Amino acid sequence: MFFRQNPLVWALSTMLLLCGTVQAQRYKETVITDAPFPMRPIKEFIFPDREFPITDYGAKPDGKTLCGKAFQLAMNACNKAGGGYVVVPKGKWLTGAIHFQSNCNLRLEEGAVVEFTDNPKDYLPSVHTTWEGVECYNYSPLVYAYECENVAISGTGKLAPRMGYWKTWFNRPPTHVEATRKLYTWCSEYADMKLRQVADTLSRMRPHLIQFNRCKNVLLENFTIRESPFWTIHIYMCDGGIVRGLDVRAHGHNNDGIDIDMTKNLLVEHCRFDQGDDAVVIKAGRNQDAWRLNCPTENIVIRHCTIHQGHTLLGIGSELSGGIRNVYMHDCRMDGSVLRLYYVKTNHRRGGFVENVWLRGAKVHYCQEVIALATDVVYQWKSFPDYETRITRIDGLHVEDVQVDSCEQVITLKGDRRLPAKNVTIKNVRVGKYKKKFCEVENVENIEL
């Protein structure tokens, strides 16, 4: 009665109700129904129908003029207006780092090529990012979003960084090894983030191509990627997202296709990966940093993807200290070659856990191993000291309905004797021929073949 008797209050309450309805309509739900674990619907944000072409802010498509300022002005205007599309028209656009703001969709129109410079100075000042699972301040990823909500890259255009100078950083000179040693020590001793500065040419810590860092509701859809200085797509500490219809090729050093890291509620579908390293990788941080952040990777679905080349079809680790659970890859295939189809890797420093990880319905012509577990993978960090020993708990690795024409070895499972892996199921795996051994198992309990 009070609301009806007071026209001003009535009008305000009605307007608030309508605003709430509009906000609710800005999301549509993509429901995942086929995962072998409970998983909530993933929200897909509907961006307001407002366009902010970078040409309105001074960008020139000559492939020579730096357009970084135009990208940022368009992003700022889009965010200030309440969201919409930062439009990249047809043409070649040269830029340094692109930094996102919330409610912005970077739309790459047909024929648009965003060409990133290979000058490290164009990726300064340094930003809060990571290097192989350790948090630090390093050169900005070429496309970077930090603590944003409702962010997207869409359209049929292309991201194509120049690689000339970055290639000279692919090797590991003594200065780079010393920088990784510093990172390892800072992580192990819980050093303050402000001290962890590695953005210098001697450290050679290459930036990611795309990193969405601590974001909500991420969308990557339909565009093309050609090459990357480091990890290609890094989804880090995010909640909710869809990666759909991408064409990714990167064959430099450490060129993983997509790294899903301390992230939850993510769908990857209908993508093609052609990589110089692992194709689809599930991670969860490194050692003390991941224990500190306590953010497991969980509820991840990868489906209907094609991998042309890569070290793995589905890689788990080796950075997994925060824990990984509920991962489901199904109906994916290799049309080239891969070293391992399903590979879980960790070591005695990682801790964390791996639970309930599924690979179902895969096809591949050749691989070295179909399913592999290794608990002693340390890479170049092996000479660094053991600050603390924590064994990874592994429970529930599942491979079903896989077809392989030929391989070197079908099953290689080497758990840690201090905490054996358990509950491994391998069903309906058809292998045309294998050259070495069918099965090699150590420290694994309850295998169902």
Solvent accessible surface area in square Angstrom, and as a share of the most:
residue,aa,sasa,rsa
1,M,166,0.74
2,F,126,0.52
3,F,107,0.44
4,R,190,0.69
5,Q,129,0.57
6,N,49,0.25
7,P,105,0.66
8,L,124,0.61
9,V,42,0.24
10,W,126,0.44
11,A,56,0.43
12,L,84,0.42
13,S,42,0.27
14,T,55,0.32
15,M,105,0.47
16,L,124,0.62
17,L,127,0.63
18,L,108,0.54
19,C,76,0.46
20,G,42,0.40
21,T,61,0.35
22,V,88,0.50
23,Q,83,0.37
24,A,69,0.53
25,Q,122,0.54
26,R,56,0.20
27,Y,50,0.19
28,K,107,0.45
29,E,112,0.50
30,T,28,0.16
31,V,85,0.49
32,I,11,0.06
33,T,118,0.69
34,D,61,0.32
35,A,20,0.15
36,P,49,0.31
37,F,18,0.07
38,P,122,0.77
39,M,26,0.12
40,R,130,0.47
41,P,53,0.33
42,I,2,0.01
43,K,105,0.45
44,E,19,0.08
45,F,14,0.06
46,I,81,0.41
47,F,14,0.06
48,P,24,0.15
49,D,134,0.70
50,R,97,0.35
51,E,93,0.42
52,F,28,0.12
53,P,33,0.21
54,I,0,0.00
55,T,61,0.35
56,D,104,0.54
57,Y,68,0.26
58,G,52,0.50
59,A,7,0.05
60,K,116,0.49
61,P,74,0.47
62,D,72,0.37
63,G,8,0.07
64,K,168,0.71
65,T,54,0.31
66,L,99,0.49
67,C,3,0.02
68,G,22,0.21
69,K,157,0.67
70,A,5,0.04
71,F,1,0.00
72,Q,56,0.25
73,L,74,0.37
74,A,0,0.00
75,M,1,0.00
76,N,59,0.30
77,A,29,0.22
78,C,0,0.00
79,N,46,0.24
80,K,182,0.77
81,A,47,0.37
82,G,29,0.28
83,G,0,0.00
84,G,0,0.00
85,Y,43,0.16
86,V,0,0.00
87,V,6,0.04
88,V,0,0.00
89,P,32,0.20
90,K,152,0.65
91,G,21,0.21
92,K,92,0.39
93,W,2,0.01
94,L,10,0.05
95,T,0,0.00
96,G,7,0.07
97,A,24,0.19
98,I,1,0.00
99,H,57,0.26
100,F,11,0.05
101,Q,54,0.24
102,S,30,0.19
103,N,37,0.19
104,C,0,0.00
105,N,5,0.03
106,L,0,0.00
107,R,58,0.21
108,L,0,0.00
109,E,63,0.28
110,E,126,0.57
111,G,35,0.33
112,A,1,0.00
113,V,34,0.19
114,V,0,0.00
115,E,26,0.12
116,F,0,0.00
117,T,12,0.07
118,D,33,0.17
119,N,67,0.35
120,P,12,0.08
121,K,156,0.66
122,D,42,0.22
123,Y,1,0.01
124,L,82,0.41
125,P,115,0.72
126,S,28,0.18
127,V,17,0.10
128,H,28,0.13
129,T,2,0.01
130,T,1,0.00
131,W,0,0.00
132,E,12,0.06
133,G,3,0.03
134,V,0,0.00
135,E,1,0.01
136,C,0,0.00
137,Y,60,0.23
138,N,2,0.01
139,Y,6,0.02
140,S,1,0.01
141,P,0,0.00
142,L,0,0.00
143,V,0,0.00
144,Y,13,0.05
145,A,1,0.00
146,Y,71,0.27
147,E,115,0.51
148,C,12,0.07
149,E,73,0.33
150,N,7,0.04
151,V,0,0.00
152,A,0,0.00
153,I,0,0.00
154,S,13,0.08
155,G,18,0.17
156,T,75,0.44
157,G,3,0.03
158,K,69,0.29
159,L,0,0.00
160,A,20,0.15
161,P,9,0.06
162,R,100,0.36
163,M,17,0.08
164,G,51,0.49
165,Y,85,0.32
166,W,0,0.00
167,K,118,0.50
168,T,74,0.43
169,W,7,0.02
170,F,43,0.18
171,N,92,0.47
172,R,73,0.27
173,P,28,0.18
174,P,114,0.72
175,T,57,0.33
176,H,6,0.03
177,V,57,0.32
178,E,84,0.38
179,A,6,0.05
180,T,2,0.01
181,R,84,0.31
182,K,103,0.44
183,L,0,0.00
184,Y,5,0.02
185,T,41,0.24
186,W,50,0.17
187,C,2,0.01
188,S,11,0.07
189,E,105,0.47
190,Y,113,0.43
191,A,21,0.17
192,D,84,0.43
193,M,36,0.16
194,K,165,0.70
195,L,115,0.57
196,R,1,0.00
197,Q,94,0.42
198,V,3,0.02
199,A,26,0.20
200,D,60,0.31
201,T,71,0.41
202,L,120,0.60
203,S,10,0.07
204,R,56,0.21
205,M,0,0.00
206,R,5,0.02
207,P,1,0.01
208,H,3,0.01
209,L,0,0.00
210,I,0,0.00
211,Q,0,0.00
212,F,1,0.00
213,N,0,0.00
214,R,50,0.18
215,C,1,0.01
216,K,112,0.47
217,N,22,0.11
218,V,4,0.02
219,L,17,0.08
220,L,0,0.00
221,E,32,0.14
222,N,74,0.38
223,F,0,0.00
224,T,25,0.14
225,I,0,0.00
226,R,57,0.21
227,E,41,0.18
228,S,0,0.00
229,P,0,0.00
230,F,0,0.00
231,W,9,0.03
232,T,0,0.00
233,I,0,0.00
234,H,0,0.00
235,I,0,0.00
236,Y,1,0.00
237,M,38,0.17
238,C,5,0.03
239,D,30,0.15
240,G,4,0.04
241,G,1,0.01
242,I,2,0.01
243,V,0,0.00
244,R,49,0.18
245,G,25,0.24
246,L,4,0.02
247,D,47,0.24
248,V,1,0.00
249,R,92,0.33
250,A,0,0.00
251,H,79,0.35
252,G,16,0.15
253,H,64,0.29
254,N,18,0.09
255,N,0,0.00
256,D,7,0.04
257,G,0,0.00
258,I,0,0.00
259,D,0,0.00
260,I,0,0.00
261,D,0,0.00
262,M,1,0.01
263,T,1,0.01
264,K,73,0.31
265,N,6,0.03
266,L,1,0.00
267,L,0,0.00
268,V,0,0.00
269,E,12,0.06
270,H,103,0.46
271,C,4,0.02
272,R,86,0.32
273,F,0,0.00
274,D,18,0.09
275,Q,1,0.01
276,G,24,0.23
277,D,28,0.15
278,D,6,0.03
279,A,0,0.00
280,V,0,0.00
281,V,0,0.00
282,I,0,0.00
283,K,11,0.05
284,A,0,0.00
285,G,0,0.00
286,R,5,0.02
287,N,4,0.02
288,Q,7,0.03
289,D,1,0.01
290,A,0,0.00
291,W,39,0.14
292,R,99,0.36
293,L,37,0.19
294,N,116,0.59
295,C,33,0.20
296,P,31,0.20
297,T,0,0.00
298,E,36,0.16
299,N,25,0.13
300,I,0,0.00
301,V,0,0.00
302,I,0,0.00
303,R,41,0.15
304,H,82,0.36
305,C,1,0.01
306,T,22,0.13
307,I,0,0.00
308,H,61,0.27
309,Q,80,0.36
310,G,5,0.05
311,H,74,0.33
312,T,1,0.01
313,L,0,0.00
314,L,0,0.00
315,G,0,0.00
316,I,0,0.00
317,G,0,0.00
318,S,3,0.02
319,E,10,0.05
320,L,0,0.00
321,S,5,0.03
322,G,9,0.09
323,G,0,0.00
324,I,0,0.00
325,R,72,0.26
326,N,26,0.13
327,V,0,0.00
328,Y,8,0.03
329,M,0,0.00
330,H,11,0.05
331,D,75,0.39
332,C,3,0.02
333,R,120,0.44
334,M,10,0.04
335,D,61,0.31
336,G,21,0.20
337,S,51,0.33
338,V,4,0.02
339,L,62,0.31
340,R,61,0.22
341,L,0,0.00
342,Y,0,0.00
343,Y,20,0.07
344,V,0,0.00
345,K,15,0.06
346,T,2,0.01
347,N,4,0.02
348,H,44,0.20
349,R,12,0.05
350,R,4,0.01
351,G,2,0.02
352,G,24,0.23
353,F,29,0.12
354,V,0,0.00
355,E,41,0.18
356,N,38,0.19
357,V,0,0.00
358,W,36,0.13
359,L,0,0.00
360,R,66,0.24
361,G,21,0.21
362,A,0,0.00
363,K,121,0.51
364,V,7,0.04
365,H,116,0.52
366,Y,59,0.23
367,C,0,0.00
368,Q,69,0.31
369,E,24,0.11
370,V,1,0.00
371,I,0,0.00
372,A,4,0.03
373,L,2,0.01
374,A,20,0.15
375,T,21,0.12
376,D,112,0.58
377,V,19,0.11
378,V,23,0.13
379,Y,118,0.45
380,Q,53,0.24
381,W,4,0.01
382,K,153,0.65
383,S,82,0.53
384,F,5,0.02
385,P,72,0.46
386,D,79,0.41
387,Y,91,0.35
388,E,69,0.31
389,T,70,0.40
390,R,101,0.37
391,I,38,0.19
392,T,4,0.03
393,R,96,0.35
394,I,5,0.02
395,D,36,0.18
396,G,6,0.06
397,L,0,0.00
398,H,25,0.11
399,V,0,0.00
400,E,25,0.11
401,D,66,0.34
402,V,2,0.01
403,Q,87,0.39
404,V,1,0.01
405,D,65,0.34
406,S,13,0.08
407,C,0,0.00
408,E,32,0.14
409,Q,16,0.07
410,V,4,0.02
411,I,2,0.01
412,T,17,0.10
413,L,0,0.00
414,K,77,0.33
415,G,7,0.07
416,D,16,0.08
417,R,184,0.67
418,R,128,0.47
419,L,71,0.36
420,P,40,0.25
421,A,1,0.01
422,K,79,0.33
423,N,50,0.26
424,V,0,0.00
425,T,21,0.12
426,I,11,0.06
427,K,86,0.36
428,N,80,0.41
429,V,33,0.19
430,R,159,0.58
431,V,40,0.23
432,G,63,0.61
433,K,127,0.54
434,Y,100,0.38
435,K,131,0.56
436,K,142,0.60
437,K,108,0.46
438,F,93,0.39
439,C,50,0.30
440,E,49,0.22
441,V,54,0.31
442,E,85,0.38
443,N,59,0.30
444,V,22,0.13
445,E,93,0.42
446,N,105,0.54
447,I,54,0.28
448,E,85,0.38
449,L,122,0.61
